[in-house]
């Protein structure tokens, strides 16, 4: 019965000690994203944001052309041999 009382206490200690070690980085992020440097907000995060943006645009444009190609192929009558 005594071991049931220890679990919540251990969990509470682990949670409270890890919460104290975390640094609040929100003010740093606010400075970066609110800076008036002419960049759109989705690119202000740096190189990683630029790479994600370019990969998303590449997949979007490629997927659009591929779906148009498949639609065109579906609209064409099939040749009978």
mmCIF file of the N, C-alpha and C atoms, coordinates in Angstrom:
data_MODEL
# 
_entry.id   MODEL 
# 
loop_
_atom_site.group_PDB 
_atom_site.id 
_atom_site.type_symbol 
_atom_site.label_atom_id 
_atom_site.label_alt_id 
_atom_site.label_comp_id 
_atom_site.label_asym_id 
_atom_site.label_entity_id 
_atom_site.label_seq_id 
_atom_site.pdbx_PDB_ins_code 
_atom_site.Cartn_x 
_atom_site.Cartn_y 
_atom_site.Cartn_z 
_atom_site.occupancy 
_atom_site.B_iso_or_equiv 
_atom_site.pdbx_formal_charge 
_atom_site.auth_seq_id 
_atom_site.auth_comp_id 
_atom_site.auth_asym_id 
_atom_site.auth_atom_id 
_atom_site.pdbx_PDB_model_num 
ATOM 1   N N  . UNK A 1 1  ? 0.822   -1.186 0.000   1.00 0.00 ? 1  UNK A N  1 
ATOM 2   C CA . UNK A 1 1  ? 0.000   0.000  0.000   1.00 0.00 ? 1  UNK A CA 1 
ATOM 3   C C  . UNK A 1 1  ? 0.873   1.259  0.000   1.00 0.00 ? 1  UNK A C  1 
ATOM 4   N N  . UNK A 1 2  ? 2.032   1.169  0.615   1.00 0.00 ? 2  UNK A N  1 
ATOM 5   C CA . UNK A 1 2  ? 2.915   2.315  0.714   1.00 0.00 ? 2  UNK A CA 1 
ATOM 6   C C  . UNK A 1 2  ? 3.478   2.721  -0.652  1.00 0.00 ? 2  UNK A C  1 
ATOM 7   N N  . UNK A 1 3  ? 3.677   1.751  -1.578  1.00 0.00 ? 3  UNK A N  1 
ATOM 8   C CA . UNK A 1 3  ? 4.233   2.065  -2.886  1.00 0.00 ? 3  UNK A CA 1 
ATOM 9   C C  . UNK A 1 3  ? 3.261   2.880  -3.738  1.00 0.00 ? 3  UNK A C  1 
ATOM 10  N N  . UNK A 1 4  ? 1.966   2.834  -3.484  1.00 0.00 ? 4  UNK A N  1 
ATOM 11  C CA . UNK A 1 4  ? 0.996   3.620  -4.232  1.00 0.00 ? 4  UNK A CA 1 
ATOM 12  C C  . UNK A 1 4  ? 1.115   5.108  -3.936  1.00 0.00 ? 4  UNK A C  1 
ATOM 13  N N  . UNK A 1 5  ? 1.561   5.454  -2.767  1.00 0.00 ? 5  UNK A N  1 
ATOM 14  C CA . UNK A 1 5  ? 1.706   6.857  -2.413  1.00 0.00 ? 5  UNK A CA 1 
ATOM 15  C C  . UNK A 1 5  ? 2.967   7.471  -2.999  1.00 0.00 ? 5  UNK A C  1 
ATOM 16  N N  . UNK A 1 6  ? 3.967   6.662  -3.316  1.00 0.00 ? 6  UNK A N  1 
ATOM 17  C CA . UNK A 1 6  ? 5.225   7.175  -3.830  1.00 0.00 ? 6  UNK A CA 1 
ATOM 18  C C  . UNK A 1 6  ? 5.136   7.581  -5.301  1.00 0.00 ? 6  UNK A C  1 
ATOM 19  N N  . UNK A 1 7  ? 4.302   6.926  -6.076  1.00 0.00 ? 7  UNK A N  1 
ATOM 20  C CA . UNK A 1 7  ? 4.254   7.206  -7.515  1.00 0.00 ? 7  UNK A CA 1 
ATOM 21  C C  . UNK A 1 7  ? 3.830   8.638  -7.813  1.00 0.00 ? 7  UNK A C  1 
ATOM 22  N N  . UNK A 1 8  ? 2.731   9.145  -7.252  1.00 0.00 ? 8  UNK A N  1 
ATOM 23  C CA . UNK A 1 8  ? 2.371   10.530 -7.549  1.00 0.00 ? 8  UNK A CA 1 
ATOM 24  C C  . UNK A 1 8  ? 3.424   11.523 -7.073  1.00 0.00 ? 8  UNK A C  1 
ATOM 25  N N  . UNK A 1 9  ? 4.053   11.247 -5.941  1.00 0.00 ? 9  UNK A N  1 
ATOM 26  C CA . UNK A 1 9  ? 5.082   12.134 -5.428  1.00 0.00 ? 9  UNK A CA 1 
ATOM 27  C C  . UNK A 1 9  ? 6.277   12.165 -6.373  1.00 0.00 ? 9  UNK A C  1 
ATOM 28  N N  . UNK A 1 10 ? 6.709   11.020 -6.879  1.00 0.00 ? 10 UNK A N  1 
ATOM 29  C CA . UNK A 1 10 ? 7.823   10.969 -7.828  1.00 0.00 ? 10 UNK A CA 1 
ATOM 30  C C  . UNK A 1 10 ? 7.466   11.679 -9.127  1.00 0.00 ? 10 UNK A C  1 
ATOM 31  N N  . UNK A 1 11 ? 6.259   11.461 -9.609  1.00 0.00 ? 11 UNK A N  1 
ATOM 32  C CA . UNK A 1 11 ? 5.833   12.122 -10.842 1.00 0.00 ? 11 UNK A CA 1 
ATOM 33  C C  . UNK A 1 11 ? 5.785   13.633 -10.654 1.00 0.00 ? 11 UNK A C  1 
ATOM 34  N N  . UNK A 1 12 ? 5.311   14.069 -9.503  1.00 0.00 ? 12 UNK A N  1 
ATOM 35  C CA . UNK A 1 12 ? 5.224   15.500 -9.233  1.00 0.00 ? 12 UNK A CA 1 
ATOM 36  C C  . UNK A 1 12 ? 6.623   16.107 -9.152  1.00 0.00 ? 12 UNK A C  1 
ATOM 37  N N  . UNK A 1 13 ? 7.560   15.412 -8.539  1.00 0.00 ? 13 UNK A N  1 
ATOM 38  C CA . UNK A 1 13 ? 8.933   15.919 -8.449  1.00 0.00 ? 13 UNK A CA 1 
ATOM 39  C C  . UNK A 1 13 ? 9.572   16.016 -9.832  1.00 0.00 ? 13 UNK A C  1 
ATOM 40  N N  . UNK A 1 14 ? 9.396   14.989 -10.642 1.00 0.00 ? 14 UNK A N  1 
ATOM 41  C CA . UNK A 1 14 ? 9.998   14.979 -11.975 1.00 0.00 ? 14 UNK A CA 1 
ATOM 42  C C  . UNK A 1 14 ? 9.421   16.105 -12.820 1.00 0.00 ? 14 UNK A C  1 
ATOM 43  N N  . UNK A 1 15 ? 8.122   16.319 -12.716 1.00 0.00 ? 15 UNK A N  1 
ATOM 44  C CA . UNK A 1 15 ? 7.487   17.354 -13.528 1.00 0.00 ? 15 UNK A CA 1 
ATOM 45  C C  . UNK A 1 15 ? 7.898   18.744 -13.073 1.00 0.00 ? 15 UNK A C  1 
ATOM 46  N N  . UNK A 1 16 ? 7.889   18.971 -11.779 1.00 0.00 ? 16 UNK A N  1 
ATOM 47  C CA . UNK A 1 16 ? 8.200   20.308 -11.275 1.00 0.00 ? 16 UNK A CA 1 
ATOM 48  C C  . UNK A 1 16 ? 9.673   20.645 -11.486 1.00 0.00 ? 16 UNK A C  1 
ATOM 49  N N  . UNK A 1 17 ? 10.564  19.670 -11.380 1.00 0.00 ? 17 UNK A N  1 
ATOM 50  C CA . UNK A 1 17 ? 11.980  19.974 -11.564 1.00 0.00 ? 17 UNK A CA 1 
ATOM 51  C C  . UNK A 1 17 ? 12.293  20.230 -13.031 1.00 0.00 ? 17 UNK A C  1 
ATOM 52  N N  . UNK A 1 18 ? 11.633  19.514 -13.957 1.00 0.00 ? 18 UNK A N  1 
ATOM 53  C CA . UNK A 1 18 ? 11.903  19.754 -15.367 1.00 0.00 ? 18 UNK A CA 1 
ATOM 54  C C  . UNK A 1 18 ? 11.294  21.070 -15.813 1.00 0.00 ? 18 UNK A C  1 
ATOM 55  N N  . UNK A 1 19 ? 10.199  21.491 -15.201 1.00 0.00 ? 19 UNK A N  1 
ATOM 56  C CA . UNK A 1 19 ? 9.565   22.751 -15.575 1.00 0.00 ? 19 UNK A CA 1 
ATOM 57  C C  . UNK A 1 19 ? 10.437  23.935 -15.174 1.00 0.00 ? 19 UNK A C  1 
ATOM 58  N N  . UNK A 1 20 ? 11.160  23.816 -14.083 1.00 0.00 ? 20 UNK A N  1 
ATOM 59  C CA . UNK A 1 20 ? 12.019  24.914 -13.646 1.00 0.00 ? 20 UNK A CA 1 
ATOM 60  C C  . UNK A 1 20 ? 13.239  25.067 -14.535 1.00 0.00 ? 20 UNK A C  1 
ATOM 61  N N  . UNK A 1 21 ? 13.681  24.010 -15.184 1.00 0.00 ? 21 UNK A N  1 
ATOM 62  C CA . UNK A 1 21 ? 14.887  24.060 -15.998 1.00 0.00 ? 21 UNK A CA 1 
ATOM 63  C C  . UNK A 1 21 ? 14.639  24.649 -17.377 1.00 0.00 ? 21 UNK A C  1 
ATOM 64  N N  . UNK A 1 22 ? 13.395  24.697 -17.821 1.00 0.00 ? 22 UNK A N  1 
ATOM 65  C CA . UNK A 1 22 ? 13.103  25.215 -19.150 1.00 0.00 ? 22 UNK A CA 1 
ATOM 66  C C  . UNK A 1 22 ? 13.176  26.741 -19.147 1.00 0.00 ? 22 UNK A C  1 
ATOM 67  N N  . UNK A 1 23 ? 13.775  27.280 -20.214 1.00 0.00 ? 23 UNK A N  1 
ATOM 68  C CA . UNK A 1 23 ? 13.900  28.717 -20.343 1.00 0.00 ? 23 UNK A CA 1 
ATOM 69  C C  . UNK A 1 23 ? 12.782  29.228 -21.248 1.00 0.00 ? 23 UNK A C  1 
ATOM 70  N N  . UNK A 1 24 ? 12.196  30.342 -20.908 1.00 0.00 ? 24 UNK A N  1 
ATOM 71  C CA . UNK A 1 24 ? 11.156  30.936 -21.724 1.00 0.00 ? 24 UNK A CA 1 
ATOM 72  C C  . UNK A 1 24 ? 11.798  31.607 -22.941 1.00 0.00 ? 24 UNK A C  1 
ATOM 73  N N  . UNK A 1 25 ? 11.574  31.032 -24.120 1.00 0.00 ? 25 UNK A N  1 
ATOM 74  C CA . UNK A 1 25 ? 12.179  31.562 -25.339 1.00 0.00 ? 25 UNK A CA 1 
ATOM 75  C C  . UNK A 1 25 ? 11.189  32.359 -26.182 1.00 0.00 ? 25 UNK A C  1 
ATOM 76  N N  . UNK A 1 26 ? 10.010  32.615 -25.658 1.00 0.00 ? 26 UNK A N  1 
ATOM 77  C CA . UNK A 1 26 ? 8.989   33.355 -26.404 1.00 0.00 ? 26 UNK A CA 1 
ATOM 78  C C  . UNK A 1 26 ? 9.449   34.775 -26.733 1.00 0.00 ? 26 UNK A C  1 
ATOM 79  N N  . UNK A 1 27 ? 10.033  35.527 -25.798 1.00 0.00 ? 27 UNK A N  1 
ATOM 80  C CA . UNK A 1 27 ? 10.471  36.882 -26.161 1.00 0.00 ? 27 UNK A CA 1 
ATOM 81  C C  . UNK A 1 27 ? 11.489  36.899 -27.307 1.00 0.00 ? 27 UNK A C  1 
ATOM 82  N N  . UNK A 1 28 ? 12.386  35.914 -27.346 1.00 0.00 ? 28 UNK A N  1 
ATOM 83  C CA . UNK A 1 28 ? 13.366  35.838 -28.440 1.00 0.00 ? 28 UNK A CA 1 
ATOM 84  C C  . UNK A 1 28 ? 12.665  35.599 -29.761 1.00 0.00 ? 28 UNK A C  1 
ATOM 85  N N  . UNK A 1 29 ? 11.681  34.687 -29.773 1.00 0.00 ? 29 UNK A N  1 
ATOM 86  C CA . UNK A 1 29 ? 10.944  34.394 -30.998 1.00 0.00 ? 29 UNK A CA 1 
ATOM 87  C C  . UNK A 1 29 ? 10.117  35.599 -31.430 1.00 0.00 ? 29 UNK A C  1 
ATOM 88  N N  . UNK A 1 30 ? 9.557   36.335 -30.479 1.00 0.00 ? 30 UNK A N  1 
ATOM 89  C CA . UNK A 1 30 ? 8.783   37.531 -30.821 1.00 0.00 ? 30 UNK A CA 1 
ATOM 90  C C  . UNK A 1 30 ? 9.664   38.570 -31.500 1.00 0.00 ? 30 UNK A C  1 
ATOM 91  N N  . UNK A 1 31 ? 10.889  38.733 -31.027 1.00 0.00 ? 31 UNK A N  1 
ATOM 92  C CA . UNK A 1 31 ? 11.800  39.694 -31.662 1.00 0.00 ? 31 UNK A CA 1 
ATOM 93  C C  . UNK A 1 31 ? 12.081  39.294 -33.107 1.00 0.00 ? 31 UNK A C  1 
ATOM 94  N N  . UNK A 1 32 ? 12.299  38.011 -33.331 1.00 0.00 ? 32 UNK A N  1 
ATOM 95  C CA . UNK A 1 32 ? 12.617  37.532 -34.681 1.00 0.00 ? 32 UNK A CA 1 
ATOM 96  C C  . UNK A 1 32 ? 11.426  37.719 -35.616 1.00 0.00 ? 32 UNK A C  1 
ATOM 97  N N  . UNK A 1 33 ? 10.241  37.315 -35.171 1.00 0.00 ? 33 UNK A N  1 
ATOM 98  C CA . UNK A 1 33 ? 9.086   37.314 -36.062 1.00 0.00 ? 33 UNK A CA 1 
ATOM 99  C C  . UNK A 1 33 ? 8.436   38.686 -36.207 1.00 0.00 ? 33 UNK A C  1 
ATOM 100 N N  . UNK A 1 34 ? 8.668   39.604 -35.275 1.00 0.00 ? 34 UNK A N  1 
ATOM 101 C CA . UNK A 1 34 ? 8.093   40.936 -35.378 1.00 0.00 ? 34 UNK A CA 1 
ATOM 102 C C  . UNK A 1 34 ? 9.053   41.948 -36.002 1.00 0.00 ? 34 UNK A C  1 
ATOM 103 N N  . UNK A 1 35 ? 10.273  41.530 -36.286 1.00 0.00 ? 35 UNK A N  1 
ATOM 104 C CA . UNK A 1 35 ? 11.259  42.417 -36.892 1.00 0.00 ? 35 UNK A CA 1 
ATOM 105 C C  . UNK A 1 35 ? 10.808  42.804 -38.299 1.00 0.00 ? 35 UNK A C  1 
ATOM 106 N N  . UNK A 1 36 ? 10.948  44.076 -38.649 1.00 0.00 ? 36 UNK A N  1 
ATOM 107 C CA . UNK A 1 36 ? 10.542  44.553 -39.964 1.00 0.00 ? 36 UNK A CA 1 
ATOM 108 C C  . UNK A 1 36 ? 11.745  44.477 -40.912 1.00 0.00 ? 36 UNK A C  1 
ATOM 109 N N  . UNK A 1 37 ? 11.931  43.293 -41.505 1.00 0.00 ? 37 UNK A N  1 
ATOM 110 C CA . UNK A 1 37 ? 13.064  43.105 -42.410 1.00 0.00 ? 37 UNK A CA 1 
ATOM 111 C C  . UNK A 1 37 ? 12.619  42.765 -43.836 1.00 0.00 ? 37 UNK A C  1 
ATOM 112 N N  . UNK A 1 38 ? 11.345  42.924 -44.134 1.00 0.00 ? 38 UNK A N  1 
ATOM 113 C CA . UNK A 1 38 ? 10.850  42.703 -45.487 1.00 0.00 ? 38 UNK A CA 1 
ATOM 114 C C  . UNK A 1 38 ? 10.556  41.253 -45.832 1.00 0.00 ? 38 UNK A C  1 
ATOM 115 N N  . UNK A 1 39 ? 10.840  40.331 -44.940 1.00 0.00 ? 39 UNK A N  1 
ATOM 116 C CA . UNK A 1 39 ? 10.560  38.922 -45.208 1.00 0.00 ? 39 UNK A CA 1 
ATOM 117 C C  . UNK A 1 39 ? 9.133   38.570 -44.796 1.00 0.00 ? 39 UNK A C  1 
ATOM 118 N N  . UNK A 1 40 ? 8.480   37.679 -45.546 1.00 0.00 ? 40 UNK A N  1 
ATOM 119 C CA . UNK A 1 40 ? 7.182   37.190 -45.079 1.00 0.00 ? 40 UNK A CA 1 
ATOM 120 C C  . UNK A 1 40 ? 7.358   36.341 -43.826 1.00 0.00 ? 40 UNK A C  1 
ATOM 121 N N  . UNK A 1 41 ? 6.324   36.268 -43.015 1.00 0.00 ? 41 UNK A N  1 
ATOM 122 C CA . UNK A 1 41 ? 6.435   35.609 -41.715 1.00 0.00 ? 41 UNK A CA 1 
ATOM 123 C C  . UNK A 1 41 ? 6.800   34.131 -41.851 1.00 0.00 ? 41 UNK A C  1 
ATOM 124 N N  . UNK A 1 42 ? 6.392   33.480 -42.941 1.00 0.00 ? 42 UNK A N  1 
ATOM 125 C CA . UNK A 1 42 ? 6.685   32.053 -43.075 1.00 0.00 ? 42 UNK A CA 1 
ATOM 126 C C  . UNK A 1 42 ? 8.137   31.781 -43.465 1.00 0.00 ? 42 UNK A C  1 
ATOM 127 N N  . UNK A 1 43 ? 8.930   32.827 -43.711 1.00 0.00 ? 43 UNK A N  1 
ATOM 128 C CA . UNK A 1 43 ? 10.347  32.643 -44.025 1.00 0.00 ? 43 UNK A CA 1 
ATOM 129 C C  . UNK A 1 43 ? 11.275  33.253 -42.978 1.00 0.00 ? 43 UNK A C  1 
ATOM 130 N N  . UNK A 1 44 ? 10.735  33.839 -41.933 1.00 0.00 ? 44 UNK A N  1 
ATOM 131 C CA . UNK A 1 44 ? 11.561  34.512 -40.933 1.00 0.00 ? 44 UNK A CA 1 
ATOM 132 C C  . UNK A 1 44 ? 12.301  33.553 -40.012 1.00 0.00 ? 44 UNK A C  1 
ATOM 133 N N  . UNK A 1 45 ? 11.955  32.280 -40.024 1.00 0.00 ? 45 UNK A N  1 
ATOM 134 C CA . UNK A 1 45 ? 12.589  31.314 -39.139 1.00 0.00 ? 45 UNK A CA 1 
ATOM 135 C C  . UNK A 1 45 ? 13.978  30.898 -39.564 1.00 0.00 ? 45 UNK A C  1 
ATOM 136 N N  . UNK A 1 46 ? 14.399  31.275 -40.777 1.00 0.00 ? 46 UNK A N  1 
ATOM 137 C CA . UNK A 1 46 ? 15.750  30.956 -41.211 1.00 0.00 ? 46 UNK A CA 1 
ATOM 138 C C  . UNK A 1 46 ? 15.787  29.930 -42.336 1.00 0.00 ? 46 UNK A C  1 
ATOM 139 N N  . UNK A 1 47 ? 16.926  29.266 -42.450 1.00 0.00 ? 47 UNK A N  1 
ATOM 140 C CA . UNK A 1 47 ? 17.185  28.341 -43.545 1.00 0.00 ? 47 UNK A CA 1 
ATOM 141 C C  . UNK A 1 47 ? 16.205  27.178 -43.555 1.00 0.00 ? 47 UNK A C  1 
ATOM 142 N N  . UNK A 1 48 ? 15.873  26.665 -42.394 1.00 0.00 ? 48 UNK A N  1 
ATOM 143 C CA . UNK A 1 48 ? 14.948  25.526 -42.334 1.00 0.00 ? 48 UNK A CA 1 
ATOM 144 C C  . UNK A 1 48 ? 13.570  25.897 -42.887 1.00 0.00 ? 48 UNK A C  1 
ATOM 145 N N  . UNK A 1 49 ? 13.107  27.098 -42.570 1.00 0.00 ? 49 UNK A N  1 
ATOM 146 C CA . UNK A 1 49 ? 11.825  27.549 -43.098 1.00 0.00 ? 49 UNK A CA 1 
ATOM 147 C C  . UNK A 1 49 ? 11.868  27.689 -44.615 1.00 0.00 ? 49 UNK A C  1 
ATOM 148 N N  . UNK A 1 50 ? 12.974  28.203 -45.138 1.00 0.00 ? 50 UNK A N  1 
ATOM 149 C CA . UNK A 1 50 ? 13.114  28.353 -46.589 1.00 0.00 ? 50 UNK A CA 1 
ATOM 150 C C  . UNK A 1 50 ? 13.094  26.989 -47.264 1.00 0.00 ? 50 UNK A C  1 
ATOM 151 N N  . UNK A 1 51 ? 13.794  26.013 -46.687 1.00 0.00 ? 51 UNK A N  1 
ATOM 152 C CA . UNK A 1 51 ? 13.822  24.674 -47.273 1.00 0.00 ? 51 UNK A CA 1 
ATOM 153 C C  . UNK A 1 51 ? 12.444  24.021 -47.236 1.00 0.00 ? 51 UNK A C  1 
ATOM 154 N N  . UNK A 1 52 ? 11.724  24.161 -46.116 1.00 0.00 ? 52 UNK A N  1 
ATOM 155 C CA . UNK A 1 52 ? 10.366  23.624 -46.036 1.00 0.00 ? 52 UNK A CA 1 
ATOM 156 C C  . UNK A 1 52 ? 9.441   24.302 -47.042 1.00 0.00 ? 52 UNK A C  1 
ATOM 157 N N  . UNK A 1 53 ? 9.585   25.612 -47.209 1.00 0.00 ? 53 UNK A N  1 
ATOM 158 C CA . UNK A 1 53 ? 8.756   26.349 -48.160 1.00 0.00 ? 53 UNK A CA 1 
ATOM 159 C C  . UNK A 1 53 ? 9.018   25.868 -49.589 1.00 0.00 ? 53 UNK A C  1 
ATOM 160 N N  . UNK A 1 54 ? 10.280  25.741 -49.945 1.00 0.00 ? 54 UNK A N  1 
ATOM 161 C CA . UNK A 1 54 ? 10.617  25.300 -51.310 1.00 0.00 ? 54 UNK A CA 1 
ATOM 162 C C  . UNK A 1 54 ? 10.171  23.862 -51.565 1.00 0.00 ? 54 UNK A C  1 
ATOM 163 N N  . UNK A 1 55 ? 10.331  22.992 -50.574 1.00 0.00 ? 55 UNK A N  1 
ATOM 164 C CA . UNK A 1 55 ? 9.878   21.603 -50.738 1.00 0.00 ? 55 UNK A CA 1 
ATOM 165 C C  . UNK A 1 55 ? 8.361   21.550 -50.886 1.00 0.00 ? 55 UNK A C  1 
ATOM 166 N N  . UNK A 1 56 ? 7.653   22.362 -50.117 1.00 0.00 ? 56 UNK A N  1 
ATOM 167 C CA . UNK A 1 56 ? 6.193   22.397 -50.216 1.00 0.00 ? 56 UNK A CA 1 
ATOM 168 C C  . UNK A 1 56 ? 5.756   22.905 -51.580 1.00 0.00 ? 56 UNK A C  1 
ATOM 169 N N  . UNK A 1 57 ? 6.388   23.957 -52.065 1.00 0.00 ? 57 UNK A N  1 
ATOM 170 C CA . UNK A 1 57 ? 6.031   24.496 -53.382 1.00 0.00 ? 57 UNK A CA 1 
ATOM 171 C C  . UNK A 1 57 ? 6.351   23.497 -54.488 1.00 0.00 ? 57 UNK A C  1 
ATOM 172 N N  . UNK A 1 58 ? 7.481   22.813 -54.387 1.00 0.00 ? 58 UNK A N  1 
ATOM 173 C CA . UNK A 1 58 ? 7.847   21.812 -55.395 1.00 0.00 ? 58 UNK A CA 1 
ATOM 174 C C  . UNK A 1 58 ? 6.836   20.679 -55.425 1.00 0.00 ? 58 UNK A C  1 
ATOM 175 N N  . UNK A 1 59 ? 6.462   20.161 -54.257 1.00 0.00 ? 59 UNK A N  1 
ATOM 176 C CA . UNK A 1 59 ? 5.483   19.087 -54.202 1.00 0.00 ? 59 UNK A CA 1 
ATOM 177 C C  . UNK A 1 59 ? 4.106   19.544 -54.693 1.00 0.00 ? 59 UNK A C  1 
ATOM 178 N N  . UNK A 1 60 ? 3.734   20.772 -54.379 1.00 0.00 ? 60 UNK A N  1 
ATOM 179 C CA . UNK A 1 60 ? 2.439   21.293 -54.805 1.00 0.00 ? 60 UNK A CA 1 
ATOM 180 C C  . UNK A 1 60 ? 2.379   21.451 -56.316 1.00 0.00 ? 60 UNK A C  1 
ATOM 181 N N  . UNK A 1 61 ? 3.394   22.062 -56.891 1.00 0.00 ? 61 UNK A N  1 
ATOM 182 C CA . UNK A 1 61 ? 3.413   22.273 -58.334 1.00 0.00 ? 61 UNK A CA 1 
ATOM 183 C C  . UNK A 1 61 ? 3.539   20.935 -59.061 1.00 0.00 ? 61 UNK A C  1 
ATOM 184 N N  . UNK A 1 62 ? 4.420   20.060 -58.577 1.00 0.00 ? 62 UNK A N  1 
ATOM 185 C CA . UNK A 1 62 ? 4.558   18.732 -59.190 1.00 0.00 ? 62 UNK A CA 1 
ATOM 186 C C  . UNK A 1 62 ? 3.261   17.934 -59.112 1.00 0.00 ? 62 UNK A C  1 
ATOM 187 N N  . UNK A 1 63 ? 2.602   17.967 -57.975 1.00 0.00 ? 63 UNK A N  1 
ATOM 188 C CA . UNK A 1 63 ? 1.338   17.253 -57.812 1.00 0.00 ? 63 UNK A CA 1 
ATOM 189 C C  . UNK A 1 63 ? 0.250   17.812 -58.697 1.00 0.00 ? 63 UNK A C  1 
ATOM 190 N N  . UNK A 1 64 ? 0.231   19.135 -58.879 1.00 0.00 ? 64 UNK A N  1 
ATOM 191 C CA . UNK A 1 64 ? -0.765  19.752 -59.760 1.00 0.00 ? 64 UNK A CA 1 
ATOM 192 C C  . UNK A 1 64 ? -0.570  19.300 -61.201 1.00 0.00 ? 64 UNK A C  1 
ATOM 193 N N  . UNK A 1 65 ? 0.666   19.347 -61.679 1.00 0.00 ? 65 UNK A N  1 
ATOM 194 C CA . UNK A 1 65 ? 0.930   18.906 -63.053 1.00 0.00 ? 65 UNK A CA 1 
ATOM 195 C C  . UNK A 1 65 ? 0.643   17.418 -63.241 1.00 0.00 ? 65 UNK A C  1 
ATOM 196 N N  . UNK A 1 66 ? 0.985   16.624 -62.253 1.00 0.00 ? 66 UNK A N  1 
ATOM 197 C CA . UNK A 1 66 ? 0.724   15.185 -62.351 1.00 0.00 ? 66 UNK A CA 1 
ATOM 198 C C  . UNK A 1 66 ? -0.779  14.902 -62.380 1.00 0.00 ? 66 UNK A C  1 
ATOM 199 N N  . UNK A 1 67 ? -1.543  15.607 -61.567 1.00 0.00 ? 67 UNK A N  1 
ATOM 200 C CA . UNK A 1 67 ? -2.991  15.384 -61.574 1.00 0.00 ? 67 UNK A CA 1 
ATOM 201 C C  . UNK A 1 67 ? -3.604  15.867 -62.889 1.00 0.00 ? 67 UNK A C  1 
ATOM 202 N N  . UNK A 1 68 ? -3.088  16.966 -63.449 1.00 0.00 ? 68 UNK A N  1 
ATOM 203 C CA . UNK A 1 68 ? -3.576  17.415 -64.762 1.00 0.00 ? 68 UNK A CA 1 
ATOM 204 C C  . UNK A 1 68 ? -3.227  16.407 -65.851 1.00 0.00 ? 68 UNK A C  1 
ATOM 205 N N  . UNK A 1 69 ? -2.043  15.844 -65.792 1.00 0.00 ? 69 UNK A N  1 
ATOM 206 C CA . UNK A 1 69 ? -1.644  14.810 -66.752 1.00 0.00 ? 69 UNK A CA 1 
ATOM 207 C C  . UNK A 1 69 ? -2.572  13.593 -66.652 1.00 0.00 ? 69 UNK A C  1 
ATOM 208 N N  . UNK A 1 70 ? -2.848  13.141 -65.433 1.00 0.00 ? 70 UNK A N  1 
ATOM 209 C CA . UNK A 1 70 ? -3.738  11.992 -65.264 1.00 0.00 ? 70 UNK A CA 1 
ATOM 210 C C  . UNK A 1 70 ? -5.159  12.314 -65.727 1.00 0.00 ? 70 UNK A C  1 
ATOM 211 N N  . UNK A 1 71 ? -5.614  13.521 -65.484 1.00 0.00 ? 71 UNK A N  1 
ATOM 212 C CA . UNK A 1 71 ? -6.936  13.930 -65.962 1.00 0.00 ? 71 UNK A CA 1 
ATOM 213 C C  . UNK A 1 71 ? -6.972  13.948 -67.482 1.00 0.00 ? 71 UNK A C  1 
ATOM 214 N N  . UNK A 1 72 ? -5.924  14.448 -68.116 1.00 0.00 ? 72 UNK A N  1 
ATOM 215 C CA . UNK A 1 72 ? -5.832  14.463 -69.574 1.00 0.00 ? 72 UNK A CA 1 
ATOM 216 C C  . UNK A 1 72 ? -5.815  13.037 -70.120 1.00 0.00 ? 72 UNK A C  1 
ATOM 217 N N  . UNK A 1 73 ? -5.054  12.145 -69.497 1.00 0.00 ? 73 UNK A N  1 
ATOM 218 C CA . UNK A 1 73 ? -4.977  10.755 -69.965 1.00 0.00 ? 73 UNK A CA 1 
ATOM 219 C C  . UNK A 1 73 ? -6.325  10.047 -69.785 1.00 0.00 ? 73 UNK A C  1 
ATOM 220 N N  . UNK A 1 74 ? -7.056  10.371 -68.743 1.00 0.00 ? 74 UNK A N  1 
ATOM 221 C CA . UNK A 1 74 ? -8.356  9.752  -68.510 1.00 0.00 ? 74 UNK A CA 1 
ATOM 222 C C  . UNK A 1 74 ? -9.394  10.261 -69.513 1.00 0.00 ? 74 UNK A C  1 
ATOM 223 N N  . UNK A 1 75 ? -9.211  11.489 -70.004 1.00 0.00 ? 75 UNK A N  1 
ATOM 224 C CA . UNK A 1 75 ? -10.172 12.063 -70.939 1.00 0.00 ? 75 UNK A CA 1 
ATOM 225 C C  . UNK A 1 75 ? -9.960  11.583 -72.365 1.00 0.00 ? 75 UNK A C  1 
ATOM 226 N N  . UNK A 1 76 ? -8.793  11.086 -72.672 1.00 0.00 ? 76 UNK A N  1 
ATOM 227 C CA . UNK A 1 76 ? -8.503  10.594 -74.027 1.00 0.00 ? 76 UNK A CA 1 
ATOM 228 C C  . UNK A 1 76 ? -9.129  9.224  -74.240 1.00 0.00 ? 76 UNK A C  1 
ATOM 229 N N  . UNK A 1 77 ? -9.737  8.997  -75.424 1.00 0.00 ? 77 UNK A N  1 
ATOM 230 C CA . UNK A 1 77 ? -10.266 7.648  -75.700 1.00 0.00 ? 77 UNK A CA 1 
ATOM 231 C C  . UNK A 1 77 ? -9.105  6.663  -75.887 1.00 0.00 ? 77 UNK A C  1 
ATOM 232 N N  . UNK A 1 78 ? -9.288  5.446  -75.378 1.00 0.00 ? 78 UNK A N  1 
ATOM 233 C CA . UNK A 1 78 ? -8.255  4.442  -75.486 1.00 0.00 ? 78 UNK A CA 1 
ATOM 234 C C  . UNK A 1 78 ? -8.298  3.786  -76.867 1.00 0.00 ? 78 UNK A C  1 
ATOM 235 N N  . UNK A 1 79 ? -7.126  3.484  -77.386 1.00 0.00 ? 79 UNK A N  1 
ATOM 236 C CA . UNK A 1 79 ? -7.036  2.830  -78.685 1.00 0.00 ? 79 UNK A CA 1 
ATOM 237 C C  . UNK A 1 79 ? -7.300  1.347  -78.505 1.00 0.00 ? 79 UNK A C  1 
ATOM 238 N N  . UNK A 1 80 ? -8.086  0.779  -79.427 1.00 0.00 ? 80 UNK A N  1 
ATOM 239 C CA . UNK A 1 80 ? -8.341  -0.667 -79.390 1.00 0.00 ? 80 UNK A CA 1 
ATOM 240 C C  . UNK A 1 80 ? -7.393  -1.355 -80.345 1.00 0.00 ? 80 UNK A C  1 
ATOM 241 N N  . UNK A 1 81 ? -6.775  -2.446 -79.894 1.00 0.00 ? 81 UNK A N  1 
ATOM 242 C CA . UNK A 1 81 ? -5.833  -3.197 -80.735 1.00 0.00 ? 81 UNK A CA 1 
ATOM 243 C C  . UNK A 1 81 ? -6.509  -4.403 -81.305 1.00 0.00 ? 81 UNK A C  1 
# 
